[in-house]
Protein backbone atom coordinates (compact mmCIF):
# COMPACT_ATOMS: atom_id res chain seq x y z
CA UNK A 1 0.00 0.00 0.00
CA UNK A 2 1.13 3.53 -0.86
CA UNK A 3 4.10 2.43 -2.96
CA UNK A 4 2.79 4.95 -5.52
CA UNK A 5 3.38 7.72 -2.98
CA UNK A 6 6.94 6.49 -2.36
CA UNK A 7 7.65 6.60 -6.09
CA UNK A 8 5.97 10.02 -6.44
CA UNK A 9 8.12 11.49 -3.64
CA UNK A 10 11.29 9.98 -5.13
CA UNK A 11 10.36 11.49 -8.49
CA UNK A 12 9.85 14.94 -6.97
CA UNK A 13 13.21 14.80 -5.20
CA UNK A 14 14.90 13.65 -8.41
CA UNK A 15 13.25 16.34 -10.56
CA UNK A 16 14.49 19.01 -8.15
CA UNK A 17 18.03 17.50 -8.00
CA UNK A 18 17.82 17.01 -4.22
CA UNK A 19 19.82 14.64 -2.03
CA UNK A 20 17.65 12.57 0.32
CA UNK A 21 18.83 9.46 2.09
CA UNK A 22 16.20 6.73 1.79
CA UNK A 23 15.74 4.42 4.77
CA UNK A 24 13.82 1.21 5.41
CA UNK A 25 12.97 0.32 9.00
CA UNK A 26 10.42 -1.32 11.28
CA UNK A 27 6.89 0.01 10.90
CA UNK A 28 6.20 3.18 12.89
CA UNK A 29 3.00 5.14 13.46
CA UNK A 30 3.81 7.91 15.93
CA UNK A 31 6.50 10.56 15.67
CA UNK A 32 8.07 9.26 18.87
CA UNK A 33 8.29 5.71 17.47
CA UNK A 34 9.73 7.04 14.23
CA UNK A 35 12.47 9.07 15.90
CA UNK A 36 13.48 6.19 18.14
CA UNK A 37 13.45 3.59 15.35
CA UNK A 38 15.35 5.80 12.89
CA UNK A 39 17.82 7.14 15.45
CA UNK A 40 16.76 10.76 14.88
CA UNK A 41 15.95 13.56 17.28
CA UNK A 42 12.19 13.98 17.69
CA UNK A 43 12.25 17.62 16.55
CA UNK A 44 13.94 16.59 13.26
CA UNK A 45 10.79 14.77 12.24
CA UNK A 46 8.21 16.51 10.11
CA UNK A 47 4.71 15.65 11.25
CA UNK A 48 2.18 15.95 8.39
CA UNK A 49 -1.42 16.23 9.60
CA UNK A 50 -4.53 16.46 7.42
CA UNK A 51 -7.27 18.87 8.49
CA UNK A 52 -10.66 19.74 7.02
CA UNK A 53 -13.43 22.26 7.66
CA UNK A 54 -16.19 19.82 6.62
CA UNK A 55 -16.85 21.98 3.54
CA UNK A 56 -14.59 19.83 1.33
CA UNK A 57 -11.57 22.04 2.04
CA UNK A 58 -8.42 20.18 3.05
CA UNK A 59 -4.94 21.16 4.21
CA UNK A 60 -1.78 19.35 5.27
CA UNK A 61 -0.16 21.08 8.24
CA UNK A 62 3.56 20.30 8.54
CA UNK A 63 5.32 20.98 11.81
CA UNK A 64 8.22 19.65 13.86
CA UNK A 65 7.32 16.28 15.34
CA UNK A 66 7.78 17.54 18.90
CA UNK A 67 5.08 20.22 18.46
CA UNK A 68 1.28 20.31 18.43
CA UNK A 69 -0.85 22.21 15.92
CA UNK A 70 -2.71 25.32 17.02
CA UNK A 71 -5.94 24.70 15.10
CA UNK A 72 -7.19 28.22 15.79
CA UNK A 73 -4.20 29.78 14.00
CA UNK A 74 -4.64 27.39 11.06
CA UNK A 75 -8.36 28.22 10.85
CA UNK A 76 -7.61 31.96 10.99
CA UNK A 77 -4.97 31.71 8.28
CA UNK A 78 -7.31 29.76 5.98
CA UNK A 79 -10.36 31.84 6.93
CA UNK A 80 -12.15 28.72 8.14
CA UNK A 81 -14.65 28.85 11.02
CA UNK A 82 -12.76 27.90 14.19
CA UNK A 83 -15.57 25.57 15.24
CA UNK A 84 -15.41 23.65 11.94
CA UNK A 85 -11.71 22.76 11.70
CA UNK A 86 -10.93 19.18 12.62
CA UNK A 87 -8.35 16.48 12.13
CA UNK A 88 -9.23 14.10 9.31
CA UNK A 89 -10.34 10.57 10.14
CA UNK A 90 -8.06 7.65 9.22
CA UNK A 91 -10.38 6.86 6.30
CA UNK A 92 -10.24 10.44 5.03
CA UNK A 93 -6.45 10.47 5.35
CA UNK A 94 -6.20 7.33 3.21
CA UNK A 95 -8.66 8.68 0.63
CA UNK A 96 -7.01 12.11 0.26
CA UNK A 97 -3.32 11.23 0.64
CA UNK A 98 -3.16 7.59 -0.40
CA UNK A 99 -1.39 6.82 2.89
CA UNK A 100 -2.20 5.42 6.29
CA UNK A 101 -1.80 7.60 9.35
CA UNK A 102 1.87 7.53 10.31
CA UNK A 103 3.02 7.31 6.69
CA UNK A 104 1.75 10.66 5.32
CA UNK A 105 4.57 12.69 3.74
CA UNK A 106 4.68 16.49 3.99
CA UNK A 107 3.94 16.87 0.23
CA UNK A 108 3.26 14.88 -2.94
CA UNK A 109 -0.08 13.37 -2.01
CA UNK A 110 -2.58 11.37 -4.05
CA UNK A 111 -4.77 14.48 -4.31
CA UNK A 112 -3.47 18.02 -4.71
CA UNK A 113 -3.69 19.44 -1.18
CA UNK A 114 -2.90 22.88 0.21
CA UNK A 115 0.28 22.79 2.34
CA UNK A 116 1.10 24.74 5.48
CA UNK A 117 4.60 24.71 6.97
CA UNK A 118 5.50 25.78 10.49
CA UNK A 119 8.67 27.87 10.31
CA UNK A 120 10.18 25.96 13.24
CA UNK A 121 10.89 23.10 10.80
CA UNK A 122 13.67 25.25 9.34
CA UNK A 123 15.50 25.36 12.69
CA UNK A 124 16.81 21.84 12.01
CA UNK A 125 19.82 21.08 9.84
CA UNK A 126 18.17 17.85 8.65
CA UNK A 127 14.58 16.68 8.43
CA UNK A 128 13.15 13.17 8.49
CA UNK A 129 9.73 11.78 7.61
CA UNK A 130 7.91 8.76 6.22
CA UNK A 131 7.11 8.88 2.52
CA UNK A 132 3.99 6.82 1.97
CA UNK A 133 4.75 3.69 3.96
CA UNK A 134 5.23 3.25 7.69
CA UNK A 135 8.44 1.34 6.90
CA UNK A 136 10.03 3.79 4.48
CA UNK A 137 11.40 7.24 5.22
CA UNK A 138 13.90 9.86 4.15
CA UNK A 139 16.40 12.10 5.82
CA UNK A 140 17.16 15.24 3.86
CA UNK A 141 18.88 18.58 4.47
CA UNK A 142 16.19 20.98 5.66
CA UNK A 143 17.45 23.59 3.21
CA UNK A 144 16.38 21.18 0.46
CA UNK A 145 12.97 20.73 2.08
CA UNK A 146 12.53 24.48 1.80
CA UNK A 147 13.04 24.08 -1.96
CA UNK A 148 10.30 21.43 -2.03
CA UNK A 149 7.89 23.54 0.03
CA UNK A 150 8.55 26.54 -2.23
CA UNK A 151 7.87 24.35 -5.29
CA UNK A 152 4.46 23.44 -3.81
CA UNK A 153 3.75 27.07 -2.83
CA UNK A 154 3.33 26.10 0.82
CA UNK A 155 2.04 28.73 3.19
CA UNK A 156 4.66 29.38 5.88
CA UNK A 157 4.10 30.74 9.37
CA UNK A 158 3.81 29.81 13.02
CA UNK A 159 1.11 27.19 13.46
CA UNK A 160 2.21 25.29 16.55
CA UNK A 161 1.43 25.63 20.21
CA UNK A 162 4.19 26.75 22.53
CA UNK A 163 4.18 23.47 24.44
CA UNK A 164 5.83 20.40 22.97
CA UNK A 165 4.13 17.02 22.77
CA UNK A 166 6.52 15.51 25.29
Beta strands, then each sheet from edge to edge (+ up, - down):
strand 1: 21-24
strand 2: 46-52
strand 3: 58-64
strand 4: 67-69
strand 5: 86-87
strand 6: 114-118
strand 7: 126-133
strand 8: 136-141
strand 9: 155-157
strand 10: 160-164
sheet 1: 1+ 8- 7+
sheet 2: 5+ 2- 3+ 6+ 9+
sheet 3: 4+ 10-
end
